[in-house]
Amino acid sequence: MVVGLINANPVVYEKKERRVRDPPVTVDEYAEEAIDQQEIFDHIRDIKDPEHPYSLEELKVVSEDSIEVDHERVRVLFTPTVEHCSMATIIGLSIRVKLMRSLPSRFKVDIFVAPGTHETEASINKQLNDKERVAAALENPNLVEIVEECLSPTFQTWT
């Protein structure tokens, strides 16, 4: 048994089959491509949980249904595995960093703990959606190292 884990025995779910996306049919090479819920989910589904060797998808921390896309705004709700998860801020920061790196800069991204799923959700939501707090967190080498470790599986290529 691993000592010190907040949720030593999380429920692990089966991953959904990856869907092949059709390439966009565009006449204008400068046209903005539409981004949908599935594409956002594909970007964040493989982020590794900071405490476990499982992805956020496998732990049902994120799902396609928890994502909203409205033109140039993306809203992601995530559900920590326990209501006192000390890693919730790291999870949210990992989602934010992944989307900052993956989406065009025109997108506004909002990351929230799903309502009623964490005892300090208001505080976490405030941290994750404050530009200055996010920038300060990303200047901390220890936090950046943890985030990079969470993101490392997301850079695999899928065939």
GIJO-V157445 format. One record per run of one state. SS is the DSSP state (2 for helix, 1 for strand, 0 for the rest). FROM is the first residue (numbers start at 1). LEN is the number of residues. If there is no record, write none. Layout:
[[SS:FROM:LEN] [SS:FROM:LEN]]
This chain:
[[0:1:36] [2:37:8] [0:45:3] [1:48:1] [0:49:6] [1:55:1] [0:56:8] [2:64:3] [1:67:4] [0:71:2] [1:73:6] [0:79:9] [2:88:15] [0:103:5] [1:108:6] [0:114:7] [2:121:8] [0:129:2] [2:131:7] [0:138:3] [2:141:15] [0:156:4]]
